[in-house]
């Protein structure tokens, strides 16, 4: 499996301090990991609200569709706004087979179109960022999927609670949590 990391919106390091911290563990499990491949730079709150998510998703879908080096199943490993982008990407390409999300900023009942086979959603009830982000509705895709789980009855969706994660990005910043959930991701993708 090829895993492509997809960071959140308020990120200036391309995901180095978040989703890319899982790199070593994922490679040790035998996965090919592409960091920086889906880096869309810093977006900002207005960018997420006024077309930025769809613009980034369409560009990534086109890149994925045209990339002949993606000769295995593709998994998007997302954090926060990355899930909103991934949910849009799969509308435009059949290359993505799995989405793994940590603290995903997406509406809880958002549909997952396309040929995606699995959506693995890790959520943390203590995530206050997503609780507040959900207040941007109506007119915004953000919601509490990463704080309260996805609620769709879609059989492709798997929810996993992270009761030990106390912040929006702490799964990546606290070494013990990073190790635990990177390994859990490997187990689920095996």
C-alpha positions, 0 to 999 in steps of 0.5 A: 500500500502507498500511504500519502499524508495529508495535513490540516489547514493551519500548517506551515510545515507541510505536515512534518509536525503532524501526519508525517510523524507516523512515517517511520512506523508505517515504513517499518510495517512495509508501506511506501509512504509519500510525505509532502506529496499532497502538501497544499501549504498554509490555507487559513480559515477563509481559504477553507470556507471559500473554495480552498478545500475543493480547489486543493482536492481537485488538484490532488485528484488530478495529480493522483490520476496522472501518477503512474508510479502509484501502482498499489492501493493508495491510502490518504492518511489525514489530519483535521482539514485533510479529511475534508479534502480527502472526502472531496478527492474521492469524488474525482479519482478512483486511485484512493482505496482507503482513508485514515483520519485522525481528528478529522474536521468533517461533518459527522454524516458526510457521505463518502463517494467513489470507489473508496473501500474503507474510511478509518476514523480515529476520534477524540472526545476531548478535541475542543478545536473540532467542537468549536470548528463545527460552529462554522456551519452552515455553509462549511464542511467542517464538523465533529467527525474527529471529535464524536465519530462519523455517524453514517451507516455506510459499512465502509466506515470504521470509528475508533475512539481515542479517549487518551488523546486530549488535544486536536494534534496531541496524537502526533505531539505526544510520543507515547500516543504517536507510537500507539496510534501509528502502530494501530494504523499499521495493524488496521492496514495489514 
